[in-house]
Amino acid sequence: MPRPSVLSTRVLLVCAAIGVATGLIGGIEGWLAVPVLAATPFLYGFVLGVHVLPGIIAQELFRAPWVALITHGMAALVGIAVAPVYAFQFLGSALLFGGIQELIAAAFRYRAWGWWRFLLSALAIGAAIAAVIWAIADLAALPAWSRIVYLVLSLLGPVAWTLIGLAVGRGLARAGIGPRTGRR
């Protein structure tokens, strides 16, 4: 008897639903990007951290390979529909954030699902955000206090959004959405 696929139709449909919900949030973040960068650029790393949600929720719910990247891809498509001018950024964020989440899960052979493992991916994403936005927004021109706050918030933003995503994933599991195995 063939082994059932980890990416069953049920898993893909739930990933799509998570992608739609988080893609709408990401689309709203897209429209907030320019005003935040213009008014308070040191906050942008925190705001951008919202894009960790698709993969975190999917991984917490299914604890399986590829669900983070698939859900990020679906969220990017929805984000593009909401804010088409940011299509490249949404696709790049999906590949970067989903890729980091998948790589860290793969490094632990998709067996470590404790909150600490999710925080590792959040910190890696925060470091990536800090580096990319530092270059794009020319944060070196800001006062020292602003640069320090930016770096701290770029690391803490994905961590905060990760904790929210874990709570959402657990809530979905308690509601009966997710795998039908008794591993919870």
ABEGO torsion letter per residue (X at the ends): XBBBBABBAAAAAAAAAAAAAAAAAAAAAAAAAAAAAAABAAAAAAAAAAAAAAAAAAAAAAGBBGAAAAAAAAAAAAAAAABAAAAAAAAAAAAAAAAAAAAAAAAAGGABABAAAAAAAAAAAAAAAAAAAAAAAGAAABBAAAAAAAAAAAAAAAAAAAAAAAAAAAAAAAAGBEBABAAX
